[in-house]
Amino acid sequence: MVAGPGDELVTCTVRGTSTLKSTAEAAGLFRDVEGQRFYFCCRRCQDLFDAEHLASNPAA
């Protein structure tokens, strides 16, 4: 994936693949946890992150 002018690449927290920040944000493929933003390449990765985060932080 190649970012164009003004595009920023971010890394999927689960798979480690690159994705465009603007695309991830437009699709809602991110989570903000304790002041840190985590990006995802797809809904499946976001769901896996959510499941893991809830399992390790049940009060969250």
N, C-alpha and C positions, 0 to 999 in steps of 0.2 A: 504494500500500500504506500502510495506516495502522497504526501500532503502538498496541497497547492498553496499559493500565496495567502497568508492569513490563517491557514489551517494548522492545527496543532495535533500531533499524534500523542495518544495516551496508551497506556498498557492495561489490558484486561487483567484484573486482579486474580482471576481464577486460572485462565489459560496462558497468560503471559504474551498474548498476541497484541499487535498494534491495531488501534482503531482511531478514527478521527474523533476528536473531542466534541466537535459540533454535532456530529452524527449521533454519538452516544447521548449527549445532553438532549437533543431534539427527540430521541426515542425514549428518554427517561431511564437509560441504562447506566445508572450511577446510584450510589448510596453515600450519604454524609453520615459519618460515625465519629463522634467525639471530635468534631472540628476538622476531620480529614475526609476528602472525597475519594471514593473508590469507583473506578470505571469498569464497564463490562462490554464484551463484544457482542453478546446476545442475551436474550431473556433467560435461557437455561443457566448461564453462568451467574446471572443475578440471583436466580432462585437458589442455586447451590450456595452462594455467599450468604443469602438470607437464612437458609437452613442452618448453616454452620455457625453463623453469628448468633442466632437465637439459641442454639444448643449450648454454646459456650457462655452466653450472657442471658439467662432466662428472664432477668428483670428488665431487659432492654425493650 
